């Protein structure tokens, strides 16, 4: 009769460890969402951004269309400069 009792305790330990790992993973994911953004708004990201800002030819990364939707400014950023 001692063998089934031993198996139950090891299964319950495994379940507790698994539950602790899942809870720890959920906590880590939730805390990672509270981190500061990698590239703050208004700070240049590359030497090309600094070049454009210095020559007053900087184009915004996103623009709002007539319906108020935020879309990438591909035309403005990829158009040839004269």
SEVO-143187 format. One record per residue (C-alpha): residue number from 1; residue in one letter; x, y negated, z negated. Coordinates in Angstrom, 3 decimals, padded with zeros to 6 digits. Layout:
! SEVO-143187
+-----+---------+----------+----------+----------+
! num ! residuo !        u !        v !        w !
+-----+---------+----------+----------+----------+
! NUM !       a !        X !        Y !        Z !
...
+-----+---------+----------+----------+----------+
! end
This chain:
! SEVO-143187
+-----+---------+----------+----------+----------+
! num ! residuo !        u !        v !        w !
+-----+---------+----------+----------+----------+
!   1 !       x !  000.000 !  000.000 !  000.000 !
!   2 !       x !  002.929 ! -002.364 ! -000.382 !
!   3 !       x !  003.715 ! -002.480 !  003.352 !
!   4 !       x !  000.492 ! -004.242 !  004.496 !
!   5 !       x !  000.871 ! -006.868 !  001.764 !
!   6 !       x !  004.412 ! -007.622 !  002.966 !
!   7 !       x !  003.213 ! -008.025 !  006.573 !
!   8 !       x !  000.497 ! -010.457 !  005.553 !
!   9 !       x !  002.926 ! -012.678 !  003.697 !
!  10 !       x !  005.347 ! -012.794 !  006.635 !
!  11 !       x !  002.474 ! -013.627 !  008.979 !
!  12 !       x !  001.284 ! -016.374 !  006.672 !
!  13 !       x !  004.839 ! -017.747 !  006.474 !
!  14 !       x !  005.066 ! -017.691 !  010.257 !
!  15 !       x !  001.731 ! -019.488 !  010.518 !
!  16 !       x !  002.856 ! -022.096 !  007.977 !
!  17 !       x !  006.141 ! -022.683 !  009.809 !
!  18 !       x !  004.328 ! -022.952 !  013.126 !
!  19 !       x !  001.829 ! -025.399 !  011.680 !
!  20 !       x !  004.664 ! -027.471 !  010.181 !
!  21 !       x !  006.475 ! -027.545 !  013.552 !
!  22 !       x !  003.336 ! -028.657 !  015.385 !
!  23 !       x !  002.652 ! -031.353 !  012.789 !
!  24 !       x !  006.269 ! -032.531 !  012.953 !
!  25 !       x !  006.119 ! -032.691 !  016.734 !
!  26 !       x !  002.893 ! -034.685 !  016.643 !
!  27 !       x !  004.444 ! -037.081 !  014.125 !
!  28 !       x !  007.556 ! -037.539 !  016.278 !
!  29 !       x !  005.470 ! -038.265 !  019.381 !
!  30 !       x !  003.271 ! -040.747 !  017.556 !
!  31 !       x !  006.263 ! -042.606 !  016.088 !
!  32 !       x !  008.008 ! -042.759 !  019.471 !
!  33 !       x !  005.024 ! -044.663 !  020.873 !
!  34 !       x !  005.660 ! -047.502 !  018.400 !
!  35 !       x !  009.164 ! -048.263 !  019.672 !
!  36 !       x !  010.129 ! -051.552 !  021.275 !
!  37 !       x !  009.992 ! -051.630 !  025.097 !
!  38 !       x !  013.249 ! -050.789 !  026.846 !
!  39 !       x !  013.164 ! -053.906 !  029.029 !
!  40 !       x !  011.439 ! -056.834 !  027.291 !
!  41 !       x !  009.375 ! -059.208 !  029.386 !
!  42 !       x !  011.237 ! -062.277 !  030.647 !
!  43 !       x !  014.741 ! -060.781 !  030.369 !
!  44 !       x !  016.615 ! -060.018 !  033.570 !
!  45 !       x !  017.367 ! -056.363 !  034.120 !
!  46 !       x !  020.148 ! -056.383 !  036.714 !
!  47 !       x !  022.733 ! -058.704 !  038.220 !
!  48 !       x !  020.330 ! -059.186 !  041.153 !
!  49 !       x !  017.675 ! -060.591 !  038.821 !
!  50 !       x !  020.218 ! -063.050 !  037.397 !
!  51 !       x !  021.217 ! -064.058 !  040.941 !
!  52 !       x !  017.586 ! -064.695 !  041.932 !
!  53 !       x !  016.877 ! -066.634 !  038.727 !
!  54 !       x !  019.962 ! -068.824 !  039.237 !
!  55 !       x !  018.886 ! -069.668 !  042.812 !
!  56 !       x !  015.197 ! -070.099 !  041.939 !
!  57 !       x !  014.108 ! -067.288 !  044.288 !
!  58 !       x !  012.892 ! -064.868 !  041.610 !
!  59 !       x !  009.666 ! -063.013 !  042.452 !
!  60 !       x !  007.448 ! -061.603 !  039.685 !
!  61 !       x !  007.311 ! -057.809 !  039.391 !
!  62 !       x !  003.489 ! -057.794 !  039.242 !
!  63 !       x !  000.773 ! -060.055 !  040.579 !
!  64 !       x ! -002.967 ! -060.171 !  039.999 !
!  65 !       x ! -005.256 ! -059.752 !  042.979 !
!  66 !       x ! -008.552 ! -061.605 !  043.468 !
!  67 !       x ! -010.339 ! -059.076 !  041.235 !
!  68 !       x ! -007.936 ! -059.505 !  038.322 !
!  69 !       x ! -006.185 ! -056.168 !  038.820 !
!  70 !       x ! -002.453 ! -056.100 !  038.139 !
!  71 !       x ! -000.569 ! -054.683 !  041.135 !
!  72 !       x !  003.157 ! -054.411 !  041.960 !
!  73 !       x !  004.462 ! -057.336 !  043.999 !
!  74 !       x !  006.062 ! -055.190 !  046.697 !
!  75 !       x !  005.604 ! -057.668 !  049.538 !
!  76 !       x !  007.115 ! -060.562 !  047.594 !
!  77 !       x !  010.060 ! -058.599 !  046.242 !
!  78 !       x !  010.940 ! -056.680 !  049.406 !
!  79 !       x !  010.438 ! -059.428 !  051.986 !
!  80 !       x !  013.648 ! -060.723 !  053.603 !
!  81 !       x !  014.911 ! -063.996 !  052.158 !
!  82 !       x !  015.906 ! -066.870 !  054.416 !
+-----+---------+----------+----------+----------+
! end
